[in-house]
Amino acid sequence: MFQVDIIEQCKQNNRKAQMQLYNQYCDGMYIVAKRFLKDTADAEDVVQESFIKAFEKLYQFKAEVTFGAWIKRIVVNKSIDLLKSKKQQLIELEEVHLKVVDTYKDDKWLVEDTITLNDVKAAINKLPDKYQYVVMLYLIEGYDHQEISEILDISEVASRTQLSRGKSKLQELLKFEKNGARY
């Protein structure tokens, strides 16, 4: 069955079609939520709430993007809302698709060869929330500044500024002192 057909059936409140769509995307959306949330139960709750919202608002889905991209945005927003409400720290990053292209074009992303992925994960977790969110959305989730501004309800200029400041702070956190210890 084509995805368009499934979505049309979901719009008509067909529970079987909704379950099929849920089963198709739930694992991927759980991974997205887990990148933001420490607690497994919180990630599961966010996924459930996201699908409930998606099915309630499915009439707004215009297929300008894939359903996967549309539900992912809902999951990211719900994850950030939960983090804001609990003021939790972002979890350690998984080894995922970092925006490598931008890292090569931008010297601010260059770090010592001895820096490990775990070092980067730990450093991102130490960033202030407003920088963490923008760095995570840009670097890990691959959103552009327009999308980040919509998700976080900030201007594109604020998104660029917070990313730039986040990069600077991240670089500071990754620098070695002369004796080899990080600060």
N, C-alpha and C positions, 0 to 999 in steps of 0.2 A: 504494500500500500504506500502511495506517495505521501510525503510529509504534508503537502498542501491538503490532501484529502483528510488526513488525520486531524489537522488543525481545524478544518471545517467541521468535522464531526465533533471535535472538542467544543467548538463554539455552540454547537447544538446540545451541549451537556451530555454527550455520549460518554459514559463512565469507562467503557472498555477502551475507547480511543484515548481518553485522558490517561488511563493506566499505561497504555502503550507508549505514549509520549513521555510520561514520567519515567518509565523504565529505560527509555532510550537516553535520557539526559541526567538522571539522578546521580550516577556515579561521578560524572565529570563536574557537576555542580557542587557535589560534596567536596571534591578536591579543591575547587575554587574557594569555597567557604573555609576550608581547613587551612588554607594559606593565610587567612586573616585571623582566625579564631584559635585560641589555645585548646579549648575544651571540645571534645568530640561531640558531646551532647548538644552544645551550642551550635556547632556546625550542622548537625542533623536537623535541629530545630529551624535554623535559617533556611535550609534546603526545603523543608516541608512548608514553611511560611511563604517562601518564594514561589513554590508551585501553586499554592492556594491563591496567592495574589495574581499569578500569571493566568490561572484559569478564570478568575473573577474578571480580569482586565483583558482577556483574550480578544475581545471585540476591538481593542485599540491596536492590536498587532496587525500591521499593514504589509508585512513581508518585504519591507524595504531592506531589512537585514534578515539573517537566518534566525530561526526560532532559538537556536543555541546561543547566538550572540545576544538576543533579546532577554532570554532567561538569565544569562550570565550577568548582565547589567543589574537585573533585579537582585541576584544573589550577592553581588558586590555591594550594592546599596544597603541591603539588609544587614550584611556583615559589618559594614562600617557603622550603621546605626546602632547595632548591638555593642560594638566596641566603644562608641561614644557614650552610650548609656551606662556601660560598666567601667569605662575608662581603663580598659585592659590594654596591655602591651600587645603589639603584633607578635605572632608566633615566629619561630624560626622558619626561614624560607626552605622550600624544598629545592632540589637541584632541578630548576626548570628553565624554560626558554627565556633567558635574559635578552634584552634588546642589544645584541652584540653589535649590530651595525652602528648604532649610535655611540657605543663605547669606543669604537675605533676612530670615529670622526671627532670626538670630543676629548681633549686632553684631561679634563677634570675627572674623567672616569678611570684614568690610568693609575694603577697602583703597583707596588713592588711585586715582582714575580713570586716572592715567598709568601704572599698573602693567599690564604686558602678560602674556599667557599664558606667554610664554617666561620672564618674571621669576618667575612662580609656579612653573613647572617647575623652574627652577634652584634656587629656594628650597626646594622639597620635597626635592630631591636632597641638600641640605645638612643636612637634619634627621637627628638620630640615628636609627639603624635602628628602634628600638622605636616611635618616633613616626612615621617614614616608613610603616611597615607599616599602622598603624592609620589614618593619614590617607589612604593609598592605598585601603585596603579600604573605608573609609567614604565618602570624597569621590568617588573614581573608580569603584570597583566597585559602590558602592551597598549594601554590607552594613550591617545594623544591629548594635548592640552585642552582642546575643546571638550572632549568627553570627560576629562578629569574635572573641569570647571562645572559641568552639569552634575556629575556624581556628588561632588563635595559642596556644591552650591557656592562656588567662589568664582572670581573672574579668571579668564585665561592668563592675564598678566600675573595674578596671584599664584596661579598654578606654576607658571614659568619661574617666578621668583622663589617659591617654596622648593621647587625642584633644584634650582641653582644653589640655594642655601643648604638644602639637604645633601647635595653632592659635596659641597665644601665641608660640611660637618662630617660626612661619611669619610671623606679623605683624611681629615684630621684624626678621626678615630682609628684609621688604618695605618697611620704613620708609626714608624718604629722610633723609639728613643735610642740614643747612642748605645746603651747597654743591651738593646735587643728586646726590651719589654715594651708592650703597647701601653698607651695611655688614652 
